[in-house]
Amino acid sequence: MINIEIFFALILYYFVMYVTPGPNNAMVLTSGLKFGFLRTIPHISGITIGHIIQLILVCFGLGQIFIFFPLIQEILKIVCAIYIIYLGYKILGSINSIKEDGSRPLKLYEAALFQIVNPKAWTISSMAASGFLQINSQLIISIVILSMTAFIICPISITPWAIFGTSIRKLVKNVKAKKIIEYILSAFLLVTAFLIVFNDF
């Protein structure tokens, strides 16, 4: 029997954690900006699938590794932050369709693998496992419920970031306005990288 109160709390938890700024949302926004919404769909799908795999592994005890070896999570934070800073650099000039830098959107498996170095994703998985596994008295059923809920809520929460990035490319026509938006978004990515390193994601 599903605990309805815990289930709705799980939905709210997932939505808040997925929709708030973080490495995945920053990358999806950038992808929408550079490549458009349709070409960003595999990225969104990869995040969802990667996180579900990560969640299942944590539910079976993998998350304990960060308790015994906290240095691993610190290393992951630095790796993730460096990649986000790189994205911040690459976004400059990306709204200008004339510029062709040879880049491409992430493939599904690449976005899924990125969850390995995403500290916020590990935090979401660990907190979901520790706080909501009692949603059902049977462990396997609880893991299935957690995973299916994540499968629905994750893409719903992340997709608006891709739509926003795509909208910027389509709506902004003025060259100076493009430059301003590029620098604002690049600064947003730099702030995200800073928060990854110095916050307890």
C-alpha positions in Angstrom: 0.0 0.0 0.0 1.4 3.4 -1.0 1.6 6.1 1.7 -0.2 8.9 -0.1 1.2 11.7 2.0 4.8 10.5 1.4 4.0 10.1 -2.3 2.9 13.7 -2.7 5.9 14.9 -0.6 8.1 12.9 -3.0 6.5 14.7 -6.0 7.0 18.1 -4.5 10.6 17.2 -3.5 11.5 16.0 -7.0 9.9 19.0 -8.7 11.7 21.6 -6.4 15.1 19.8 -6.8 14.8 19.3 -10.5 13.5 22.8 -11.5 15.9 24.9 -9.4 19.2 25.9 -10.9 21.9 23.3 -11.1 24.4 21.7 -13.5 21.8 19.9 -15.6 19.5 22.9 -16.0 22.4 25.1 -16.9 23.5 22.6 -19.6 20.0 22.2 -20.9 19.5 25.9 -21.2 22.8 26.2 -23.0 21.8 23.4 -25.4 18.5 25.0 -26.1 20.2 28.2 -26.9 22.8 26.8 -29.2 20.9 23.9 -30.9 17.2 24.4 -30.3 14.6 22.4 -28.4 14.3 19.4 -30.6 18.0 18.7 -30.7 18.0 19.0 -26.8 15.5 16.3 -26.3 18.1 13.5 -26.2 20.0 15.5 -23.5 16.8 15.8 -21.4 16.1 12.1 -21.9 19.7 11.2 -20.9 19.5 13.2 -17.7 16.3 11.4 -16.8 17.6 7.9 -17.5 21.0 8.6 -15.9 19.4 9.9 -12.8 17.0 6.9 -12.5 20.0 4.5 -12.8 21.8 6.6 -10.2 18.8 6.6 -7.9 18.4 2.8 -8.1 22.1 2.3 -7.3 21.9 4.7 -4.3 18.8 2.9 -3.0 20.8 -0.4 -3.0 23.6 1.3 -1.0 26.0 2.9 -3.4 25.5 6.3 -1.8 27.3 5.1 1.3 30.6 5.5 -0.6 30.3 9.3 -0.1 30.0 8.8 3.6 33.2 6.6 3.8 35.1 8.6 1.2 33.9 12.3 1.2 36.9 13.3 -0.9 35.2 11.6 -3.9 32.3 14.0 -3.8 34.7 17.0 -3.6 36.5 15.8 -6.7 33.2 15.4 -8.5 32.3 19.0 -7.6 35.5 20.3 -9.1 35.2 18.3 -12.3 31.6 19.4 -12.7 32.4 23.0 -12.0 35.2 23.0 -14.6 32.8 21.7 -17.2 30.2 24.3 -16.4 32.8 27.1 -16.7 33.8 25.7 -20.1 30.1 25.9 -21.1 30.1 29.5 -19.9 33.0 30.3 -22.2 31.4 28.5 -25.2 28.1 30.3 -24.8 29.7 33.6 -25.8 28.8 34.2 -29.4 26.5 31.1 -29.5 23.3 33.1 -30.1 24.8 34.5 -33.3 23.8 31.9 -35.9 26.6 33.0 -38.2 29.2 31.6 -35.8 29.9 27.9 -36.3 32.1 26.4 -33.6 31.7 22.8 -34.6 30.0 21.8 -31.3 27.0 19.5 -31.1 24.3 18.7 -28.5 25.0 16.0 -26.0 23.8 12.5 -26.9 21.5 10.6 -24.6 24.3 8.4 -23.2 26.6 11.3 -22.7 24.0 13.2 -20.7 23.3 10.1 -18.7 27.0 9.6 -17.9 27.4 13.2 -16.9 25.3 12.4 -13.8 28.3 10.5 -12.4 30.1 13.9 -11.9 27.0 15.9 -11.0 27.0 16.5 -7.3 23.4 17.8 -7.2 22.2 14.6 -8.9 23.9 12.5 -6.2 22.3 14.7 -3.5 18.9 14.3 -5.0 19.3 10.5 -5.2 20.7 10.2 -1.7 18.0 12.4 -0.1 15.2 10.5 -2.1 16.6 7.2 -0.9 16.9 8.2 2.7 13.7 10.1 2.9 11.2 8.3 0.8 12.0 4.6 0.7 9.3 4.0 3.3 6.7 4.9 0.7 5.9 1.2 0.6 6.7 -1.6 3.0 8.5 -3.6 0.3 11.9 -2.3 -0.8 11.6 -3.2 -4.5 8.2 -1.6 -4.8 9.4 1.5 -3.1 12.3 1.8 -5.6 10.0 1.3 -8.5 7.7 4.1 -7.2 10.6 6.4 -6.7 12.0 5.7 -10.1 8.7 6.0 -12.0 8.0 9.3 -10.2 11.4 10.6 -11.2 10.8 9.4 -14.8 7.8 11.7 -15.0 8.8 14.7 -12.9 12.4 15.1 -14.0 11.7 15.9 -17.7 8.7 18.0 -16.8 10.9 20.1 -14.5 13.9 20.4 -16.8 12.2 21.0 -20.1 11.3 24.7 -19.4 15.0 25.5 -19.2 15.5 24.1 -22.8 12.4 26.1 -24.0 13.8 29.2 -22.4 17.1 28.8 -24.1 15.4 28.2 -27.4 13.1 31.2 -27.0 16.1 33.5 -26.5 17.6 32.4 -29.8 14.4 32.9 -31.7 13.2 36.1 -30.1 16.3 38.2 -29.8 17.2 40.0 -33.1 19.3 42.9 -32.0 23.0 42.2 -32.0 23.7 44.3 -28.9 20.9 42.6 -27.0 22.3 39.2 -28.1 25.7 40.1 -26.6 24.1 41.2 -23.3 22.1 38.0 -23.0 25.2 35.9 -23.8 27.2 37.6 -21.1 24.3 37.3 -18.6 23.9 33.6 -19.3 27.6 33.0 -19.2 27.7 34.8 -15.8 24.8 32.5 -14.7 26.9 29.5 -15.6 29.9 30.8 -13.7 27.7 31.4 -10.6 26.4 27.9 -11.0 30.0 26.6 -11.0 30.8 28.6 -7.9 27.7 27.2 -6.1 28.6 23.7 -7.1 32.0 24.0 -5.4 31.1 26.0 -2.3 27.5 24.8 -1.6 26.5 21.4 -0.2 24.7 20.1 -3.2 
